[in-house]
């Protein structure tokens, strides 16, 4: 994904449900540990980035589930 596409991603706040572009949220760019959190501009909730391993597992579980229920 290009840098511009990453900034224009749509994010939904897990706390208040507000939808905004990732570049509209406040991130902790000056953070010394580079945690990449995004703060909701509506309520201030800090949204952590999704881990790659979690995304990998979630995608595989969905794929397996679709194969099982599709063949039934």
PyMOL Python script that loads the backbone (N, CA, C, O; Angstrom):
from pymol import cmd

cmd.read_pdbstr("""\
ATOM      1  N   UNK A   1       0.848  -1.180   0.000  1.00  0.00           N
ATOM      2  CA  UNK A   1       0.000   0.000   0.000  1.00  0.00           C
ATOM      3  C   UNK A   1       0.894   1.244   0.000  1.00  0.00           C
ATOM      4  O   UNK A   1       1.866   1.310   0.753  1.00  0.00           O
ATOM      5  N   UNK A   2       0.576   2.203  -0.820  1.00  0.00           N
ATOM      6  CA  UNK A   2       1.352   3.428  -0.878  1.00  0.00           C
ATOM      7  C   UNK A   2       1.106   4.283   0.355  1.00  0.00           C
ATOM      8  O   UNK A   2       0.098   4.133   1.046  1.00  0.00           O
ATOM      9  N   UNK A   3       2.056   5.189   0.619  1.00  0.00           N
ATOM     10  CA  UNK A   3       1.952   6.059   1.793  1.00  0.00           C
ATOM     11  C   UNK A   3       0.686   6.903   1.742  1.00  0.00           C
ATOM     12  O   UNK A   3       0.039   7.100   2.771  1.00  0.00           O
ATOM     13  N   UNK A   4       0.320   7.405   0.564  1.00  0.00           N
ATOM     14  CA  UNK A   4      -0.877   8.233   0.412  1.00  0.00           C
ATOM     15  C   UNK A   4      -2.143   7.434   0.700  1.00  0.00           C
ATOM     16  O   UNK A   4      -3.081   7.955   1.303  1.00  0.00           O
ATOM     17  N   UNK A   5      -2.176   6.164   0.270  1.00  0.00           N
ATOM     18  CA  UNK A   5      -3.337   5.309   0.531  1.00  0.00           C
ATOM     19  C   UNK A   5      -3.488   5.018   2.014  1.00  0.00           C
ATOM     20  O   UNK A   5      -4.607   4.951   2.523  1.00  0.00           O
ATOM     21  N   UNK A   6      -2.365   4.843   2.717  1.00  0.00           N
ATOM     22  CA  UNK A   6      -2.411   4.584   4.155  1.00  0.00           C
ATOM     23  C   UNK A   6      -3.010   5.769   4.899  1.00  0.00           C
ATOM     24  O   UNK A   6      -3.779   5.584   5.843  1.00  0.00           O
ATOM     25  N   UNK A   7      -2.665   6.978   4.484  1.00  0.00           N
ATOM     26  CA  UNK A   7      -3.167   8.167   5.158  1.00  0.00           C
ATOM     27  C   UNK A   7      -4.647   8.386   4.885  1.00  0.00           C
ATOM     28  O   UNK A   7      -5.346   8.954   5.723  1.00  0.00           O
ATOM     29  N   UNK A   8      -5.139   7.948   3.729  1.00  0.00           N
ATOM     30  CA  UNK A   8      -6.532   8.163   3.359  1.00  0.00           C
ATOM     31  C   UNK A   8      -7.455   7.025   3.773  1.00  0.00           C
ATOM     32  O   UNK A   8      -8.615   6.997   3.363  1.00  0.00           O
ATOM     33  N   UNK A   9      -6.968   6.099   4.569  1.00  0.00           N
ATOM     34  CA  UNK A   9      -7.803   4.995   5.026  1.00  0.00           C
ATOM     35  C   UNK A   9      -8.922   5.528   5.915  1.00  0.00           C
ATOM     36  O   UNK A   9      -8.734   6.460   6.696  1.00  0.00           O
ATOM     37  N   UNK A  10     -10.090   4.908   5.771  1.00  0.00           N
ATOM     38  CA  UNK A  10     -11.224   5.255   6.613  1.00  0.00           C
ATOM     39  C   UNK A  10     -11.138   4.428   7.898  1.00  0.00           C
ATOM     40  O   UNK A  10     -10.970   3.209   7.855  1.00  0.00           O
ATOM     41  N   UNK A  11     -11.254   5.103   9.030  1.00  0.00           N
ATOM     42  CA  UNK A  11     -11.162   4.463  10.339  1.00  0.00           C
ATOM     43  C   UNK A  11     -12.472   4.695  11.075  1.00  0.00           C
ATOM     44  O   UNK A  11     -13.024   5.795  11.041  1.00  0.00           O
ATOM     45  N   UNK A  12     -12.971   3.656  11.741  1.00  0.00           N
ATOM     46  CA  UNK A  12     -14.164   3.794  12.570  1.00  0.00           C
ATOM     47  C   UNK A  12     -13.732   3.650  14.022  1.00  0.00           C
ATOM     48  O   UNK A  12     -13.093   2.664  14.390  1.00  0.00           O
ATOM     49  N   UNK A  13     -14.080   4.626  14.841  1.00  0.00           N
ATOM     50  CA  UNK A  13     -13.722   4.602  16.253  1.00  0.00           C
ATOM     51  C   UNK A  13     -14.440   3.439  16.927  1.00  0.00           C
ATOM     52  O   UNK A  13     -15.652   3.276  16.786  1.00  0.00           O
ATOM     53  N   UNK A  14     -13.681   2.640  17.655  1.00  0.00           N
ATOM     54  CA  UNK A  14     -14.247   1.474  18.337  1.00  0.00           C
ATOM     55  C   UNK A  14     -15.080   1.878  19.549  1.00  0.00           C
ATOM     56  O   UNK A  14     -15.861   1.075  20.060  1.00  0.00           O
ATOM     57  N   UNK A  15     -14.921   3.109  20.009  1.00  0.00           N
ATOM     58  CA  UNK A  15     -15.623   3.551  21.205  1.00  0.00           C
ATOM     59  C   UNK A  15     -16.927   4.280  20.874  1.00  0.00           C
ATOM     60  O   UNK A  15     -17.992   3.914  21.371  1.00  0.00           O
ATOM     61  N   UNK A  16     -16.835   5.325  20.021  1.00  0.00           N
ATOM     62  CA  UNK A  16     -18.030   6.129  19.747  1.00  0.00           C
ATOM     63  C   UNK A  16     -18.660   5.857  18.383  1.00  0.00           C
ATOM     64  O   UNK A  16     -19.775   6.309  18.124  1.00  0.00           O
ATOM     65  N   UNK A  17     -17.961   5.120  17.495  1.00  0.00           N
ATOM     66  CA  UNK A  17     -18.503   4.791  16.191  1.00  0.00           C
ATOM     67  C   UNK A  17     -18.301   5.864  15.136  1.00  0.00           C
ATOM     68  O   UNK A  17     -18.763   5.712  14.005  1.00  0.00           O
ATOM     69  N   UNK A  18     -17.618   6.950  15.489  1.00  0.00           N
ATOM     70  CA  UNK A  18     -17.361   8.037  14.548  1.00  0.00           C
ATOM     71  C   UNK A  18     -16.434   7.544  13.441  1.00  0.00           C
ATOM     72  O   UNK A  18     -15.447   6.864  13.722  1.00  0.00           O
ATOM     73  N   UNK A  19     -16.739   7.877  12.190  1.00  0.00           N
ATOM     74  CA  UNK A  19     -15.934   7.476  11.048  1.00  0.00           C
ATOM     75  C   UNK A  19     -15.155   8.677  10.546  1.00  0.00           C
ATOM     76  O   UNK A  19     -15.715   9.758  10.363  1.00  0.00           O
ATOM     77  N   UNK A  20     -13.854   8.485  10.321  1.00  0.00           N
ATOM     78  CA  UNK A  20     -12.995   9.573   9.865  1.00  0.00           C
ATOM     79  C   UNK A  20     -11.830   9.006   9.063  1.00  0.00           C
ATOM     80  O   UNK A  20     -11.537   7.812   9.129  1.00  0.00           O
ATOM     81  N   UNK A  21     -11.170   9.882   8.301  1.00  0.00           N
ATOM     82  CA  UNK A  21      -9.982   9.464   7.570  1.00  0.00           C
ATOM     83  C   UNK A  21      -8.820   9.383   8.537  1.00  0.00           C
ATOM     84  O   UNK A  21      -8.719  10.184   9.466  1.00  0.00           O
ATOM     85  N   UNK A  22      -7.956   8.429   8.322  1.00  0.00           N
ATOM     86  CA  UNK A  22      -6.830   8.223   9.224  1.00  0.00           C
ATOM     87  C   UNK A  22      -5.990   9.490   9.368  1.00  0.00           C
ATOM     88  O   UNK A  22      -5.467   9.766  10.447  1.00  0.00           O
ATOM     89  N   UNK A  23      -5.860  10.254   8.300  1.00  0.00           N
ATOM     90  CA  UNK A  23      -5.051  11.477   8.366  1.00  0.00           C
ATOM     91  C   UNK A  23      -5.745  12.565   9.186  1.00  0.00           C
ATOM     92  O   UNK A  23      -5.086  13.522   9.595  1.00  0.00           O
ATOM     93  N   UNK A  24      -7.057  12.453   9.442  1.00  0.00           N
ATOM     94  CA  UNK A  24      -7.770  13.430  10.271  1.00  0.00           C
ATOM     95  C   UNK A  24      -7.545  13.185  11.759  1.00  0.00           C
ATOM     96  O   UNK A  24      -7.666  14.102  12.570  1.00  0.00           O
ATOM     97  N   UNK A  25      -7.221  11.956  12.108  1.00  0.00           N
ATOM     98  CA  UNK A  25      -6.991  11.619  13.508  1.00  0.00           C
ATOM     99  C   UNK A  25      -5.627  12.108  13.960  1.00  0.00           C
ATOM    100  O   UNK A  25      -4.715  12.264  13.148  1.00  0.00           O
ATOM    101  N   UNK A  26      -5.493  12.345  15.236  1.00  0.00           N
ATOM    102  CA  UNK A  26      -4.231  12.799  15.797  1.00  0.00           C
ATOM    103  C   UNK A  26      -3.399  11.565  16.107  1.00  0.00           C
ATOM    104  O   UNK A  26      -3.839  10.688  16.850  1.00  0.00           O
ATOM    105  N   UNK A  27      -2.204  11.494  15.545  1.00  0.00           N
ATOM    106  CA  UNK A  27      -1.333  10.370  15.855  1.00  0.00           C
ATOM    107  C   UNK A  27      -0.165  10.869  16.689  1.00  0.00           C
ATOM    108  O   UNK A  27       0.161  12.056  16.688  1.00  0.00           O
ATOM    109  N   UNK A  28       0.446   9.955  17.387  1.00  0.00           N
ATOM    110  CA  UNK A  28       1.559  10.364  18.236  1.00  0.00           C
ATOM    111  C   UNK A  28       2.864  10.245  17.449  1.00  0.00           C
ATOM    112  O   UNK A  28       3.684   9.369  17.723  1.00  0.00           O
ATOM    113  N   UNK A  29       3.050  11.136  16.464  1.00  0.00           N
ATOM    114  CA  UNK A  29       4.245  11.113  15.629  1.00  0.00           C
ATOM    115  C   UNK A  29       5.512  11.352  16.439  1.00  0.00           C
ATOM    116  O   UNK A  29       6.583  10.867  16.074  1.00  0.00           O
ATOM    117  N   UNK A  30       5.400  12.087  17.519  1.00  0.00           N
ATOM    118  CA  UNK A  30       6.582  12.377  18.329  1.00  0.00           C
ATOM    119  C   UNK A  30       6.857  11.289  19.355  1.00  0.00           C
ATOM    120  O   UNK A  30       7.781  11.418  20.158  1.00  0.00           O
ATOM    121  N   UNK A  31       6.071  10.223  19.340  1.00  0.00           N
ATOM    122  CA  UNK A  31       6.212   9.127  20.302  1.00  0.00           C
ATOM    123  C   UNK A  31       7.574   8.438  20.122  1.00  0.00           C
ATOM    124  O   UNK A  31       7.918   8.054  19.004  1.00  0.00           O
ATOM    125  N   UNK A  32       8.344   8.277  21.186  1.00  0.00           N
ATOM    126  CA  UNK A  32       9.669   7.657  21.051  1.00  0.00           C
ATOM    127  C   UNK A  32       9.613   6.165  20.719  1.00  0.00           C
ATOM    128  O   UNK A  32      10.587   5.621  20.200  1.00  0.00           O
ATOM    129  N   UNK A  33       8.493   5.491  21.007  1.00  0.00           N
ATOM    130  CA  UNK A  33       8.403   4.060  20.696  1.00  0.00           C
ATOM    131  C   UNK A  33       7.682   3.795  19.381  1.00  0.00           C
ATOM    132  O   UNK A  33       7.527   2.644  18.974  1.00  0.00           O
ATOM    133  N   UNK A  34       7.237   4.869  18.712  1.00  0.00           N
ATOM    134  CA  UNK A  34       6.626   4.759  17.376  1.00  0.00           C
ATOM    135  C   UNK A  34       5.468   3.766  17.357  1.00  0.00           C
ATOM    136  O   UNK A  34       5.466   2.822  16.566  1.00  0.00           O
ATOM    137  N   UNK A  35       4.484   3.981  18.230  1.00  0.00           N
ATOM    138  CA  UNK A  35       3.391   3.019  18.406  1.00  0.00           C
ATOM    139  C   UNK A  35       2.294   3.126  17.346  1.00  0.00           C
ATOM    140  O   UNK A  35       1.480   2.209  17.232  1.00  0.00           O
ATOM    141  N   UNK A  36       2.240   4.198  16.576  1.00  0.00           N
ATOM    142  CA  UNK A  36       1.294   4.357  15.462  1.00  0.00           C
ATOM    143  C   UNK A  36      -0.178   4.372  15.879  1.00  0.00           C
ATOM    144  O   UNK A  36      -1.042   3.983  15.093  1.00  0.00           O
ATOM    145  N   UNK A  37      -0.473   4.810  17.088  1.00  0.00           N
ATOM    146  CA  UNK A  37      -1.876   4.923  17.479  1.00  0.00           C
ATOM    147  C   UNK A  37      -2.505   6.131  16.805  1.00  0.00           C
ATOM    148  O   UNK A  37      -1.814   7.086  16.452  1.00  0.00           O
ATOM    149  N   UNK A  38      -3.815   6.082  16.629  1.00  0.00           N
ATOM    150  CA  UNK A  38      -4.569   7.190  16.050  1.00  0.00           C
ATOM    151  C   UNK A  38      -5.640   7.574  17.062  1.00  0.00           C
ATOM    152  O   UNK A  38      -6.353   6.716  17.582  1.00  0.00           O
ATOM    153  N   UNK A  39      -5.744   8.864  17.334  1.00  0.00           N
ATOM    154  CA  UNK A  39      -6.727   9.336  18.308  1.00  0.00           C
ATOM    155  C   UNK A  39      -7.957   9.841  17.567  1.00  0.00           C
ATOM    156  O   UNK A  39      -7.848  10.631  16.629  1.00  0.00           O
ATOM    157  N   UNK A  40      -9.127   9.378  17.995  1.00  0.00           N
ATOM    158  CA  UNK A  40     -10.389   9.795  17.387  1.00  0.00           C
ATOM    159  C   UNK A  40     -10.581  11.294  17.599  1.00  0.00           C
ATOM    160  O   UNK A  40     -10.487  11.768  18.731  1.00  0.00           O
ATOM    161  N   UNK A  41     -10.848  12.052  16.529  1.00  0.00           N
ATOM    162  CA  UNK A  41     -11.074  13.488  16.684  1.00  0.00           C
ATOM    163  C   UNK A  41     -12.391  13.821  17.378  1.00  0.00           C
ATOM    164  O   UNK A  41     -12.584  14.955  17.818  1.00  0.00           O
ATOM    165  N   UNK A  42     -13.303  12.847  17.482  1.00  0.00           N
ATOM    166  CA  UNK A  42     -14.599  13.073  18.108  1.00  0.00           C
ATOM    167  C   UNK A  42     -14.555  12.881  19.628  1.00  0.00           C
ATOM    168  O   UNK A  42     -15.013  13.744  20.377  1.00  0.00           O
ATOM    169  N   UNK A  43     -14.007  11.753  20.079  1.00  0.00           N
ATOM    170  CA  UNK A  43     -14.044  11.446  21.518  1.00  0.00           C
ATOM    171  C   UNK A  43     -12.672  11.341  22.172  1.00  0.00           C
ATOM    172  O   UNK A  43     -12.575  11.331  23.399  1.00  0.00           O
ATOM    173  N   UNK A  44     -11.606  11.261  21.373  1.00  0.00           N
ATOM    174  CA  UNK A  44     -10.265  11.187  21.930  1.00  0.00           C
ATOM    175  C   UNK A  44      -9.775   9.779  22.221  1.00  0.00           C
ATOM    176  O   UNK A  44      -8.671   9.607  22.737  1.00  0.00           O
ATOM    177  N   UNK A  45     -10.579   8.763  21.899  1.00  0.00           N
ATOM    178  CA  UNK A  45     -10.174   7.374  22.126  1.00  0.00           C
ATOM    179  C   UNK A  45      -8.976   7.045  21.245  1.00  0.00           C
ATOM    180  O   UNK A  45      -8.967   7.380  20.061  1.00  0.00           O
ATOM    181  N   UNK A  46      -7.965   6.391  21.814  1.00  0.00           N
ATOM    182  CA  UNK A  46      -6.774   6.028  21.059  1.00  0.00           C
ATOM    183  C   UNK A  46      -6.940   4.637  20.457  1.00  0.00           C
ATOM    184  O   UNK A  46      -7.139   3.655  21.171  1.00  0.00           O
ATOM    185  N   UNK A  47      -6.855   4.573  19.139  1.00  0.00           N
ATOM    186  CA  UNK A  47      -7.056   3.333  18.398  1.00  0.00           C
ATOM    187  C   UNK A  47      -5.697   2.766  18.036  1.00  0.00           C
ATOM    188  O   UNK A  47      -4.901   3.417  17.359  1.00  0.00           O
ATOM    189  N   UNK A  48      -5.438   1.555  18.490  1.00  0.00           N
ATOM    190  CA  UNK A  48      -4.173   0.898  18.181  1.00  0.00           C
ATOM    191  C   UNK A  48      -4.230   0.290  16.787  1.00  0.00           C
ATOM    192  O   UNK A  48      -5.294  -0.143  16.344  1.00  0.00           O
ATOM    193  N   UNK A  49      -3.105   0.253  16.096  1.00  0.00           N
ATOM    194  CA  UNK A  49      -3.102  -0.380  14.774  1.00  0.00           C
ATOM    195  C   UNK A  49      -3.295  -1.877  14.898  1.00  0.00           C
ATOM    196  O   UNK A  49      -2.886  -2.486  15.887  1.00  0.00           O
ATOM    197  N   UNK A  50      -3.917  -2.467  13.893  1.00  0.00           N
ATOM    198  CA  UNK A  50      -4.163  -3.903  13.896  1.00  0.00           C
ATOM    199  C   UNK A  50      -2.846  -4.622  13.644  1.00  0.00           C
ATOM    200  O   UNK A  50      -2.101  -4.252  12.736  1.00  0.00           O
ATOM    201  N   UNK A  51      -2.557  -5.637  14.432  1.00  0.00           N
ATOM    202  CA  UNK A  51      -1.305  -6.369  14.251  1.00  0.00           C
ATOM    203  C   UNK A  51      -1.400  -7.249  13.000  1.00  0.00           C
ATOM    204  O   UNK A  51      -2.477  -7.723  12.638  1.00  0.00           O
ATOM    205  N   UNK A  52      -0.260  -7.456  12.355  1.00  0.00           N
ATOM    206  CA  UNK A  52      -0.230  -8.259  11.132  1.00  0.00           C
ATOM    207  C   UNK A  52      -0.559  -9.720  11.430  1.00  0.00           C
ATOM    208  O   UNK A  52      -1.205 -10.393  10.626  1.00  0.00           O
ATOM    209  N   UNK A  53      -0.113 -10.206  12.585  1.00  0.00           N
ATOM    210  CA  UNK A  53      -0.394 -11.613  12.910  1.00  0.00           C
ATOM    211  C   UNK A  53      -1.885 -11.825  13.172  1.00  0.00           C
ATOM    212  O   UNK A  53      -2.438 -12.858  12.794  1.00  0.00           O
ATOM    213  N   UNK A  54      -2.540 -10.855  13.816  1.00  0.00           N
ATOM    214  CA  UNK A  54      -3.979 -10.958  14.050  1.00  0.00           C
ATOM    215  C   UNK A  54      -4.727 -10.946  12.722  1.00  0.00           C
ATOM    216  O   UNK A  54      -5.643 -11.743  12.519  1.00  0.00           O
ATOM    217  N   UNK A  55      -4.348 -10.059  11.827  1.00  0.00           N
ATOM    218  CA  UNK A  55      -4.994  -9.963  10.522  1.00  0.00           C
ATOM    219  C   UNK A  55      -4.816 -11.266   9.736  1.00  0.00           C
ATOM    220  O   UNK A  55      -5.748 -11.733   9.080  1.00  0.00           O
ATOM    221  N   UNK A  56      -3.623 -11.844   9.806  1.00  0.00           N
ATOM    222  CA  UNK A  56      -3.333 -13.105   9.131  1.00  0.00           C
ATOM    223  C   UNK A  56      -4.244 -14.214   9.651  1.00  0.00           C
ATOM    224  O   UNK A  56      -4.837 -14.953   8.865  1.00  0.00           O
ATOM    225  N   UNK A  57      -4.357 -14.330  10.977  1.00  0.00           N
ATOM    226  CA  UNK A  57      -5.199 -15.359  11.583  1.00  0.00           C
ATOM    227  C   UNK A  57      -6.672 -15.131  11.253  1.00  0.00           C
ATOM    228  O   UNK A  57      -7.392 -16.080  10.943  1.00  0.00           O
ATOM    229  N   UNK A  58      -7.121 -13.883  11.316  1.00  0.00           N
ATOM    230  CA  UNK A  58      -8.517 -13.559  11.024  1.00  0.00           C
ATOM    231  C   UNK A  58      -8.866 -13.929   9.581  1.00  0.00           C
ATOM    232  O   UNK A  58      -9.921 -14.511   9.328  1.00  0.00           O
ATOM    233  N   UNK A  59      -7.988 -13.595   8.643  1.00  0.00           N
ATOM    234  CA  UNK A  59      -8.235 -13.923   7.234  1.00  0.00           C
ATOM    235  C   UNK A  59      -8.300 -15.430   7.009  1.00  0.00           C
ATOM    236  O   UNK A  59      -9.154 -15.910   6.263  1.00  0.00           O
ATOM    237  N   UNK A  60      -7.402 -16.178   7.649  1.00  0.00           N
ATOM    238  CA  UNK A  60      -7.394 -17.628   7.477  1.00  0.00           C
ATOM    239  C   UNK A  60      -8.618 -18.281   8.099  1.00  0.00           C
ATOM    240  O   UNK A  60      -9.173 -19.215   7.521  1.00  0.00           O
ATOM    241  N   UNK A  61      -9.046 -17.818   9.243  1.00  0.00           N
ATOM    242  CA  UNK A  61     -10.248 -18.372   9.879  1.00  0.00           C
ATOM    243  C   UNK A  61     -11.465 -18.112   8.999  1.00  0.00           C
ATOM    244  O   UNK A  61     -12.308 -18.994   8.834  1.00  0.00           O
ATOM    245  N   UNK A  62     -11.567 -16.915   8.435  1.00  0.00           N
ATOM    246  CA  UNK A  62     -12.686 -16.598   7.539  1.00  0.00           C
ATOM    247  C   UNK A  62     -12.666 -17.500   6.316  1.00  0.00           C
ATOM    248  O   UNK A  62     -13.709 -17.997   5.891  1.00  0.00           O
ATOM    249  N   UNK A  63     -11.489 -17.714   5.750  1.00  0.00           N
ATOM    250  CA  UNK A  63     -11.363 -18.546   4.556  1.00  0.00           C
ATOM    251  C   UNK A  63     -11.773 -19.987   4.855  1.00  0.00           C
ATOM    252  O   UNK A  63     -12.496 -20.602   4.071  1.00  0.00           O
ATOM    253  N   UNK A  64     -11.318 -20.523   5.975  1.00  0.00           N
ATOM    254  CA  UNK A  64     -11.662 -21.894   6.366  1.00  0.00           C
ATOM    255  C   UNK A  64     -13.163 -22.008   6.619  1.00  0.00           C
ATOM    256  O   UNK A  64     -13.805 -22.968   6.192  1.00  0.00           O
ATOM    257  N   UNK A  65     -13.709 -21.020   7.318  1.00  0.00           N
ATOM    258  CA  UNK A  65     -15.146 -21.027   7.618  1.00  0.00           C
ATOM    259  C   UNK A  65     -15.966 -20.989   6.327  1.00  0.00           C
ATOM    260  O   UNK A  65     -16.964 -21.698   6.204  1.00  0.00           O
ATOM    261  N   UNK A  66     -15.550 -20.175   5.381  1.00  0.00           N
ATOM    262  CA  UNK A  66     -16.270 -20.093   4.099  1.00  0.00           C
ATOM    263  C   UNK A  66     -16.211 -21.414   3.339  1.00  0.00           C
ATOM    264  O   UNK A  66     -17.194 -21.814   2.716  1.00  0.00           O
ATOM    265  N   UNK A  67     -15.073 -22.089   3.383  1.00  0.00           N
ATOM    266  CA  UNK A  67     -14.947 -23.385   2.702  1.00  0.00           C
ATOM    267  C   UNK A  67     -15.819 -24.443   3.352  1.00  0.00           C
ATOM    268  O   UNK A  67     -16.435 -25.252   2.658  1.00  0.00           O
ATOM    269  N   UNK A  68     -15.879 -24.445   4.673  1.00  0.00           N
ATOM    270  CA  UNK A  68     -16.668 -25.454   5.385  1.00  0.00           C
ATOM    271  C   UNK A  68     -18.150 -25.264   5.107  1.00  0.00           C
ATOM    272  O   UNK A  68     -18.848 -26.217   4.760  1.00  0.00           O
ATOM    273  N   UNK A  69     -18.634 -24.033   5.259  1.00  0.00           N
ATOM    274  CA  UNK A  69     -20.065 -23.786   5.102  1.00  0.00           C
ATOM    275  C   UNK A  69     -20.512 -23.712   3.651  1.00  0.00           C
ATOM    276  O   UNK A  69     -21.694 -23.883   3.352  1.00  0.00           O
ATOM    277  N   UNK A  70     -19.577 -23.458   2.756  1.00  0.00           N
ATOM    278  CA  UNK A  70     -19.913 -23.428   1.335  1.00  0.00           C
ATOM    279  C   UNK A  70     -20.141 -24.855   0.809  1.00  0.00           C
ATOM    280  O   UNK A  70     -20.976 -25.080  -0.068  1.00  0.00           O
ATOM    281  N   UNK A  71     -19.380 -25.812   1.363  1.00  0.00           N
ATOM    282  CA  UNK A  71     -19.498 -27.199   0.884  1.00  0.00           C
ATOM    283  C   UNK A  71     -20.680 -27.936   1.511  1.00  0.00           C
ATOM    284  O   UNK A  71     -21.011 -29.034   1.063  1.00  0.00           O
ATOM    285  N   UNK A  72     -21.316 -27.378   2.515  1.00  0.00           N
ATOM    286  CA  UNK A  72     -22.448 -28.049   3.186  1.00  0.00           C
ATOM    287  C   UNK A  72     -23.727 -27.783   2.456  1.00  0.00           C
ATOM    288  O   UNK A  72     -24.784 -28.261   2.868  1.00  0.00           O
TER     289      UNK A  72
END
""", "prot")
cmd.dss("prot")
cmd.show_as("cartoon", "prot")
cmd.util.cbc("prot")
cmd.orient("prot")
